[in-house]
């Protein structure tokens, strides 16, 4: 019979089949939607179109998923179903996240969390926190990701939604795996896999198989088995899913790693009967296919992750045009993936939520105080008028003190959030000042010219150094402090690239105290590079001379570290009041960034105060720039 019961049965059939047979599930839910529309059953229409959007998300039809999710949201608002409204916000955030539209995704995820907290639905609260954790993983903020994922895990353990709990455990595993802590991720992946198996969730199992590939880097046979298991599921259920595309890219990466390691290559040739030429051809095919599918789906993040190893494969094959083409594509996508605008948007939404929670706690606290005050009045009236006067006076004083203390705490919290945002903006300026577009494309053009001149050895060295520098900068840029040996390596690579680019027009030296172990203490990333850049471009290259030289020294004292950058170039202008070297604008972005970061460091440390000085070199020639920082020990 065409009634509401039939609609509900069709909807339940879809729910049972959605994780294993999305095509059949889509048939049931579309039939349910048509029937609900025919009989005017709006709740049924809302539930069905909401699940249609979810299935389209899983199979990679993102534009259609957005349209249907908007329809589900409109119906939910019309019948005032707050749970589906929250779920719609969550699904819209997930769709935009898959499309690499991170600002829109962040907006919907935080709206979903706020709405879930209003309706006090623990499952939706935990699900929203899982999605926010996934978003922080994409931005490289792994500590924040773990904070939200652990909160969600606490709630999921008190509910009976195993599929959602498995997804959250997967995010916890990712937060460790992508942070270079593979062993810590393994138990979370294994527990998630068990839950997916219990719920017969084929899509979930495929995702875990793909993620666990990286945990067995020393066992290529096991890696290929995991990849094959995942591919079989994706090919059968959802070949256009983002994770299915990523699995193809993983094939290319694993095969490339096998090519570079003679022991792995020998093992694969023996066990799987694959020769080197076949493995190389398969690696290239998987990279090319995965990137092409990512471009078709508009997933920039996946293209960004795949183009760098594909470029390295081109170099390995001595196909330098292929290497250069993919390296350029990788660099072009770099700023959009790690955009500070996106990070600021996410941080802003998170800050607004924390402040709102704090305000709510203050209001509840004040309400409790008022209730106690009223109870006290009733008791004191019964006792005596004298005791009432004395007690009221005491309570008023207590309330004023506590209210003042709470206001001070709220003001301190706002100040801390402001300092965090200023520090993020200052670090971004330093990163962009270091890897500015002029330098990137000048180096790439130099590489191209060497390739055109058939100087393959020099071109290969430039590509290797530039790829290593890009990777170091991306890894360091996600952290406020890095070990000194990583920062020292980054500035040395940068100086070597500049020297090669200017045909060794200057010499350079890097000196460190013999008693210092660089890996034992921390430095802020990208703090020294602007000084080296100014010394080279505005001191040594602007007016070339035969003995042009750059000297970078690191000296260690008991409480502080000093880094000195010395050049024997043109030095200061004599007729200027500015304390900046010749050729640098009054408002130098790089040097202004250093001053801002030094100020932020001093706000965070009570002991030795950081400092930054620039002065004229000896005999009025060249420039001497010195940064002194408090010693921060690295954790073992």
Secondary structure as GFF3:
##gff-version 3
##sequence-region A 1 636
A	DSSP	alpha_helix	4	17	.	.	.	ID=ss1
A	DSSP	alpha_helix	22	39	.	.	.	ID=ss2
A	DSSP	alpha_helix	42	58	.	.	.	ID=ss3
A	DSSP	alpha_helix	62	79	.	.	.	ID=ss4
A	DSSP	alpha_helix	82	98	.	.	.	ID=ss5
A	DSSP	alpha_helix	102	119	.	.	.	ID=ss6
A	DSSP	alpha_helix	122	138	.	.	.	ID=ss7
A	DSSP	alpha_helix	142	156	.	.	.	ID=ss8
A	DSSP	alpha_helix	162	177	.	.	.	ID=ss9
A	DSSP	alpha_helix	182	198	.	.	.	ID=ss10
A	DSSP	alpha_helix	202	212	.	.	.	ID=ss11
A	DSSP	three_ten_helix	213	216	.	.	.	ID=ss12
A	DSSP	alpha_helix	220	237	.	.	.	ID=ss13
A	DSSP	alpha_helix	242	260	.	.	.	ID=ss14
A	DSSP	alpha_helix	262	271	.	.	.	ID=ss15
A	DSSP	alpha_helix	276	297	.	.	.	ID=ss16
A	DSSP	alpha_helix	300	316	.	.	.	ID=ss17
A	DSSP	alpha_helix	320	337	.	.	.	ID=ss18
A	DSSP	alpha_helix	340	383	.	.	.	ID=ss19
A	DSSP	alpha_helix	385	434	.	.	.	ID=ss20
A	DSSP	alpha_helix	437	452	.	.	.	ID=ss21
A	DSSP	alpha_helix	456	477	.	.	.	ID=ss22
A	DSSP	beta_strand	482	483	.	.	.	ID=ss23
A	DSSP	alpha_helix	484	501	.	.	.	ID=ss24
A	DSSP	beta_strand	507	512	.	.	.	ID=ss25
A	DSSP	three_ten_helix	518	520	.	.	.	ID=ss26
A	DSSP	beta_strand	522	523	.	.	.	ID=ss27
A	DSSP	alpha_helix	529	534	.	.	.	ID=ss28
A	DSSP	pi_helix	535	540	.	.	.	ID=ss29
A	DSSP	beta_strand	549	556	.	.	.	ID=ss30
A	DSSP	beta_strand	560	567	.	.	.	ID=ss31
A	DSSP	alpha_helix	589	604	.	.	.	ID=ss32
A	DSSP	beta_strand	611	616	.	.	.	ID=ss33
A	DSSP	three_ten_helix	618	620	.	.	.	ID=ss34
A	DSSP	beta_strand	623	630	.	.	.	ID=ss35
###
